[in-house]
Structures are given as C-alpha cells and as structure tokens.
C-alpha cells in the first residue's frame, strides 16, 4: 500500500506517455457517460470538479446498474479496474445498446473479456507496474489521465492534457512533507471518529475521497461533509456528547471563498467557547500553484493519513475482506449483472 500511495505521480506520467490510447476519435459526441463504482469512480470526480469548467457539462458519472437519459450521440465509458464490478458490467451492456460508441477501461476480468468479444475498444490499466494486491482506490493517477485523454480525443474539453502535465509537476514540487503531516493527523485522530470537510466545489475530490480512504485503508468509520451546507444542519449534532470523540478536518484550498473559510473558523471557535471537549478541529491547507496539483496533494494526504491510522491500529491497509465477502454473497444469488 505504501508503494502504491507513493506512486501517484508515476501513474500520471505513465498514462500521459501511454501510446495505446487514440489521439482522436472518429465520431462526434454530445456527452460522455461514465459508468464506475467505488475506487474506479474517484478519478472521474476529480476530473469533473477540477476541469469541469472546460467540459461544458458534457461529463456525467453513473454509479448504478444503469445509465439514464443517454443520447445516441454519447460516448459511453465503462470503467472498472478489477473488471468484475457487477453494476458497471450491467451499465456496460446498456451502453452498448444506447451509446454511439463504447470504450472499456479495466485491468482485466469480465469487462475485458466482454470488450474483446464485442470488439469494443479496450484500455488496460497497467497493473504490471504496480505491487501485488493493488487496489482500485489507488488508481486515481491512471484513470484521471486516461479520462482526460479520452475526453480530449472525443473533442470535449480544451487542452486537458496541458492542465494535467502542469498539475503533476506542481504535485512533484510540493509533495515533500505530505506524509509527515498526514502521520501527525493520524495520531491526533486515533481513537476518535474523523469527519472530513471541504468546500462544496471539491467535496467528491477531497472530503468524500479521504473519508473513503479511512473506510477502506484504516477499516475505520468516517464521515464527510461540504461547507457551507454543514453549517445549516450537521454542526448542531455536535451539541450532544454521545461518548465518542470527533476529529474534524477541513481540507482548505486557496480557491475556497473567504466566506467558506470564515464559516469553518467561526464554527471551530463556537465549539471551543461552548466547551465541546468531545470535538476538536484542524484546518489543513493544501499547497501548490494549480488547483488540480493541490487536489492531487490532498488525495495523497488522505491516503497517507489513512495508511498511518491503519498502522497505529495494527491492521493491513490493503485488503477489503468484508467487501469481498459481500460480493461473494451477492454472487450466490445470481445477480452478477442485474440491471
């Protein structure tokens, strides 16, 4: 897991240089419909939230068994690193019926078999570059870059690759020290429930992603929210001391408005003034010269934080046995590709 976390920048550089992707797609598309779940979907959230201003609303992410309201002029992308995600397999079959073109992104499994059988273009995630037991949630660098390259090849999105090239340089220049900061925050969290906040505009890329890494890497309950919404409801729940300590982390990006930053500092001050001893807060400032570069740094921070929390708890951050058991139980019911 540590090797996979440290390899984020290398993933992006490899995917930028990968010659197996088309430079241009022959058809014109009015939308990009992505079917993905879990770790295979995280990179698409990052692409949408950091480069959506270049996409004119053309990118839609479907976390379900189906894709809805799809145009015949849509490009459908079925993305599953394992290739065996039942929701994505079901959505892939629907895409083949409804979309003008379909592309599969996977490391193998059933999705690769179907893509080859159906003569659907296949982009392989190069797990041969990665340590054994590599997890889909660690594939953000590959999928983000492949996604941007496909959108640009489809004629949707202007100069996306230049933005990614600048971001990975920015990330490389500022990644030193991220693990040390994350380790200290993990020690602060240990034994308490982490709650991760970010601005609404980066919720899926930052707060929700870090929450997921606590769940999967540290095997630890965690929650996420977006400012300013939490100030209208969630914050009042901390009035009750239910016997559990809470550790609130605000991942602050320089692009966040002064109003959002002020809301977090005011909430923290009120908690302190009211002697909410069961609640502590920290602001973690993201560093970098580009929005995407800072988000990559934030993702890396969340990865290391969850990793070191796992080390403190003496658990292996890599396997997700409960999820695998859950999938096996579903398979007994014969609903592998239920639509």
C-alpha positions as CSV (number, residue, x, y, z in Angstrom):
1,X,0.0,0.0,0.0
2,X,2.8,2.4,0.8
3,X,4.4,1.8,-2.6
4,X,1.1,2.4,-4.3
5,X,0.4,5.6,-2.4
6,X,3.9,6.9,-3.3
7,X,3.4,6.1,-7.0
8,X,0.7,8.7,-7.7
9,X,2.9,11.0,-9.8
10,X,4.4,8.0,-11.7
11,X,0.9,6.8,-12.6
12,X,0.1,10.1,-14.3
13,X,3.4,10.3,-16.1
14,X,3.0,6.7,-17.4
15,X,-0.6,7.4,-18.6
16,X,0.5,10.6,-20.3
17,X,3.0,8.6,-22.3
18,X,0.9,5.6,-23.0
19,X,0.7,5.1,-26.8
20,X,-2.2,2.7,-26.7
21,X,-4.8,5.5,-26.4
22,X,-6.2,7.1,-29.5
23,X,-5.2,10.7,-30.2
24,X,-8.6,11.4,-31.8
25,X,-11.9,9.5,-32.0
26,X,-13.6,9.4,-35.4
27,X,-17.1,10.3,-34.1
28,X,-18.5,13.5,-32.6
29,X,-20.2,13.2,-29.2
30,X,-22.6,15.4,-27.3
31,X,-21.8,13.8,-23.9
32,X,-19.5,11.5,-22.1
33,X,-21.3,8.9,-19.9
34,X,-19.1,7.1,-17.4
35,X,-20.2,4.0,-15.5
36,X,-18.0,3.4,-12.5
37,X,-18.2,2.4,-8.8
38,X,-16.0,2.7,-5.7
39,X,-12.3,3.3,-6.3
40,X,-12.8,3.2,-10.1
41,X,-15.1,6.2,-9.9
42,X,-12.9,8.5,-7.7
43,X,-10.7,9.9,-10.6
44,X,-13.8,10.9,-12.6
45,X,-15.0,13.0,-9.7
46,X,-11.6,14.7,-9.6
47,X,-11.7,15.3,-13.4
48,X,-15.2,16.7,-13.1
49,X,-14.5,19.0,-10.2
50,X,-11.2,20.3,-11.3
51,X,-11.6,20.6,-15.1
52,X,-15.4,20.7,-15.4
53,X,-15.2,24.3,-16.5
54,X,-13.6,23.1,-19.7
55,X,-16.2,20.4,-20.4
56,X,-19.5,22.4,-20.8
57,X,-21.4,19.9,-18.7
58,X,-20.7,17.0,-21.0
59,X,-19.4,14.6,-18.4
60,X,-21.8,12.5,-16.4
61,X,-20.9,9.8,-13.8
62,X,-23.3,6.9,-13.2
63,X,-22.8,4.9,-10.0
64,X,-25.5,2.4,-10.7
65,X,-26.6,-0.6,-12.7
66,X,-27.9,1.6,-15.4
67,X,-27.2,4.7,-17.4
68,X,-30.2,7.0,-17.8
69,X,-31.2,9.6,-20.4
70,X,-28.4,8.7,-22.7
71,X,-28.2,10.2,-26.2
72,X,-27.3,8.0,-29.2
73,X,-24.6,10.6,-29.8
74,X,-23.0,9.8,-26.4
75,X,-19.6,8.2,-25.7
76,X,-20.0,5.5,-23.1
77,X,-17.1,4.7,-20.9
78,X,-17.3,1.6,-18.7
79,X,-14.6,1.8,-16.0
80,X,-13.8,-1.0,-13.6
81,X,-10.2,-1.6,-12.6
82,X,-11.0,-5.2,-11.5
83,X,-13.3,-5.7,-14.5
84,X,-15.8,-7.6,-12.3
85,X,-17.9,-4.8,-10.8
86,X,-21.4,-6.0,-11.3
87,X,-23.0,-2.6,-11.5
88,X,-20.5,-1.5,-14.2
89,X,-21.0,-4.7,-16.2
90,X,-24.7,-4.1,-16.2
91,X,-24.3,-0.5,-17.3
92,X,-21.8,-1.6,-20.0
93,X,-24.5,-3.7,-21.6
94,X,-26.9,-0.8,-21.5
95,X,-24.3,1.5,-23.0
96,X,-23.8,-0.9,-25.9
97,X,-27.5,-0.7,-26.7
98,X,-27.8,3.1,-26.3
99,X,-24.5,4.9,-26.9
100,X,-22.9,5.8,-30.2
101,X,-19.6,4.4,-29.1
102,X,-18.4,2.5,-26.0
103,X,-14.9,2.2,-24.5
104,X,-13.9,-0.1,-21.6
105,X,-11.2,0.8,-19.1
106,X,-10.0,-2.1,-17.0
107,X,-7.1,-4.2,-15.9
108,X,-8.9,-7.4,-16.9
109,X,-11.7,-9.6,-15.6
110,X,-15.1,-10.0,-17.1
111,X,-15.2,-6.5,-18.6
112,X,-12.0,-7.1,-20.6
113,X,-13.5,-10.4,-21.8
114,X,-16.7,-8.8,-23.0
115,X,-14.9,-5.9,-24.6
116,X,-12.7,-8.2,-26.7
117,X,-15.7,-10.4,-27.6
118,X,-17.8,-7.4,-28.6
119,X,-15.0,-5.6,-30.5
120,X,-15.2,-2.7,-28.0
121,X,-12.1,-0.6,-27.7
122,X,-10.2,-1.6,-24.5
123,X,-7.8,0.5,-22.5
124,X,-5.9,-1.6,-20.0
125,X,-4.8,-0.3,-16.6
126,X,-1.2,-1.4,-16.4
127,X,-1.2,-3.4,-13.1
128,X,2.1,-4.9,-14.1
129,X,3.6,-1.6,-13.0
130,X,2.2,-2.0,-9.5
131,X,2.7,-4.1,-6.4
132,X,0.7,-7.2,-5.8
133,X,-2.8,-6.8,-4.4
134,X,-3.0,-3.3,-5.9
135,X,-6.4,-1.8,-5.1
136,X,-8.7,0.2,-7.5
137,X,-8.8,3.0,-5.0
138,X,-5.1,3.6,-5.7
139,X,-5.6,4.1,-9.4
140,X,-6.5,7.8,-9.4
141,X,-3.4,8.8,-11.4
142,X,-4.1,6.3,-14.2
143,X,-7.8,6.9,-14.5
144,X,-7.7,10.7,-14.2
145,X,-5.1,10.9,-17.1
146,X,-6.8,8.3,-19.3
147,X,-10.1,10.0,-18.7
148,X,-8.7,13.4,-19.7
149,X,-7.0,11.9,-22.8
150,X,-10.3,10.3,-23.9
151,X,-12.3,13.5,-23.4
152,X,-9.8,15.5,-25.4
153,X,-9.7,12.8,-28.1
154,X,-13.5,13.0,-28.3
155,X,-13.4,16.7,-28.9
156,X,-14.8,17.6,-25.5
157,X,-12.5,19.6,-23.3
158,X,-9.9,22.1,-24.4
159,X,-6.3,21.4,-23.6
160,X,-7.0,19.0,-20.7
161,X,-3.6,17.3,-21.0
162,X,-1.7,20.5,-20.6
163,X,-3.5,21.0,-17.4
164,X,-2.6,17.6,-16.1
165,X,1.0,18.0,-17.2
166,X,1.2,21.2,-15.2
167,X,-0.5,19.6,-12.2
168,X,1.8,16.6,-11.9
169,X,4.8,19.0,-12.0
170,X,3.1,21.1,-9.3
171,X,2.4,18.0,-7.2
172,X,6.0,16.8,-7.6
173,X,7.3,20.2,-6.4
174,X,5.2,20.2,-3.3
175,X,4.8,16.5,-2.2
176,X,7.7,16.5,0.2
177,X,6.4,16.6,3.8
178,X,2.8,15.4,3.0
179,X,3.4,12.1,4.6
180,X,4.8,13.6,7.8
181,X,1.8,16.0,8.2
182,X,-0.6,13.1,7.5
183,X,1.1,10.9,10.1
184,X,0.7,13.6,12.8
185,X,-3.0,14.0,11.9
186,X,-3.5,10.2,12.1
187,X,-2.1,10.2,15.6
188,X,-4.5,13.1,16.5
189,X,-7.4,11.1,15.1
190,X,-6.6,7.7,16.6
191,X,-9.4,6.5,18.9
192,X,-11.9,9.2,17.6
193,X,-14.3,9.5,14.6
194,X,-12.8,11.5,11.7
195,X,-15.1,13.9,9.8
196,X,-13.7,15.5,6.7
197,X,-14.9,18.8,5.3
198,X,-14.1,20.7,2.2
199,X,-15.8,23.3,0.1
200,X,-18.8,22.1,-1.9
201,X,-16.9,22.5,-5.2
202,X,-14.3,19.9,-4.2
203,X,-16.4,17.6,-2.0
204,X,-16.1,14.5,-4.1
205,X,-12.4,15.0,-4.9
206,X,-11.3,15.8,-1.4
207,X,-13.6,15.3,1.6
208,X,-15.5,12.3,0.2
209,X,-12.3,10.7,-1.1
210,X,-10.5,11.0,2.2
211,X,-13.5,9.6,4.0
212,X,-13.4,6.6,1.7
213,X,-9.7,6.0,2.3
214,X,-10.3,5.9,6.1
215,X,-13.0,3.3,5.5
216,X,-11.0,1.1,3.2
217,X,-7.4,1.6,4.3
218,X,-7.8,2.0,8.1
219,X,-11.0,-0.1,8.3
220,X,-12.4,2.9,10.2
221,X,-15.8,4.6,10.3
222,X,-15.5,8.1,9.0
223,X,-17.8,10.8,7.6
224,X,-17.6,13.7,5.2
225,X,-19.5,16.9,4.5
226,X,-19.3,20.1,2.5
227,X,-19.1,23.7,3.6
228,X,-21.3,25.7,3.8
229,X,-24.1,23.1,3.9
230,X,-22.9,21.6,7.2
231,X,-23.4,24.9,9.0
232,X,-27.1,24.7,8.2
233,X,-27.6,21.3,9.8
234,X,-24.8,18.9,10.7
235,X,-22.9,21.2,13.2
236,X,-25.8,21.2,15.6
237,X,-25.4,17.5,16.1
238,X,-22.2,18.1,17.9
239,X,-24.1,19.6,20.9
240,X,-24.6,16.1,22.2
241,X,-21.7,14.3,23.8
242,X,-22.6,10.7,22.9
243,X,-19.4,9.2,24.4
244,X,-17.4,9.4,21.2
245,X,-14.8,11.9,20.3
246,X,-14.9,13.6,16.9
247,X,-11.9,15.0,14.9
248,X,-13.0,17.4,12.2
249,X,-10.5,18.1,9.4
250,X,-11.1,20.9,6.9
251,X,-9.1,20.5,3.7
252,X,-8.8,24.1,2.7
253,X,-8.0,25.1,-0.9
254,X,-6.8,28.6,-1.7
255,X,-9.6,28.9,-4.2
256,X,-12.2,28.5,-1.3
257,X,-14.1,31.7,-0.8
258,X,-13.4,33.8,2.3
259,X,-17.0,33.1,3.3
260,X,-16.3,29.4,3.5
261,X,-13.1,29.8,5.4
262,X,-14.8,32.1,7.8
263,X,-17.6,29.6,8.4
264,X,-15.1,26.9,9.4
265,X,-13.1,29.2,11.8
266,X,-16.4,30.6,13.3
267,X,-17.7,27.0,13.8
268,X,-14.5,25.9,15.5
269,X,-14.5,29.0,17.8
270,X,-18.1,28.4,18.9
271,X,-17.3,24.7,19.6
272,X,-14.4,25.9,21.8
273,X,-16.4,28.6,23.6
274,X,-19.2,26.1,24.3
275,X,-16.7,23.7,25.8
276,X,-17.4,20.9,23.3
277,X,-14.5,18.8,24.7
278,X,-15.6,15.8,22.6
279,X,-15.0,17.8,19.3
280,X,-11.6,19.0,18.0
281,X,-11.0,20.7,14.7
282,X,-8.0,21.2,12.4
283,X,-7.6,23.1,9.1
284,X,-5.2,21.5,6.6
285,X,-4.1,24.0,3.9
286,X,-3.5,22.5,0.5
287,X,-0.3,23.7,-1.1
288,X,0.5,24.2,-4.8
289,X,0.3,26.5,-7.7
290,X,-2.6,24.8,-9.6
291,X,-6.0,23.7,-8.5
292,X,-5.5,20.1,-9.8
293,X,-2.0,19.9,-8.3
294,X,-3.3,20.9,-4.9
295,X,-6.1,18.3,-5.2
296,X,-3.6,15.6,-6.0
297,X,-1.7,16.7,-2.9
298,X,-4.9,16.5,-0.9
299,X,-5.6,13.0,-2.2
300,X,-2.1,11.9,-1.3
301,X,-2.5,13.5,2.2
302,X,-5.7,11.4,2.7
303,X,-4.0,8.3,1.5
304,X,-1.1,8.7,3.9
305,X,-3.3,9.7,6.8
306,X,-5.5,6.6,6.4
307,X,-2.4,4.4,5.9
308,X,-0.8,5.6,9.2
309,X,-4.1,5.3,11.1
310,X,-4.1,1.7,9.9
311,X,-0.5,1.2,11.1
312,X,-1.5,2.7,14.5
313,X,-4.3,0.2,14.8
314,X,-2.3,-2.7,13.6
315,X,-4.4,-3.5,10.6
316,X,-3.4,-4.3,7.0
317,X,-4.5,-1.3,4.8
318,X,-4.6,-3.2,1.6
319,X,-7.4,-5.9,1.6
320,X,-11.1,-5.2,2.0
321,X,-12.3,-8.6,3.1
322,X,-15.8,-7.6,4.1
323,X,-16.5,-6.1,0.7
324,X,-15.2,-9.3,-1.0
325,X,-17.4,-11.4,1.3
326,X,-20.3,-9.2,0.5
327,X,-19.7,-9.6,-3.3
328,X,-19.5,-13.3,-2.8
329,X,-22.8,-13.4,-1.1
330,X,-24.4,-11.4,-3.9
331,X,-22.9,-13.8,-6.4
332,X,-24.7,-16.7,-4.7
333,X,-28.0,-15.0,-5.6
334,X,-27.0,-15.0,-9.3
335,X,-27.3,-11.2,-9.7
336,X,-23.8,-10.5,-11.2
337,X,-25.2,-8.4,-14.0
338,X,-28.6,-7.4,-12.7
339,X,-30.0,-4.4,-14.4
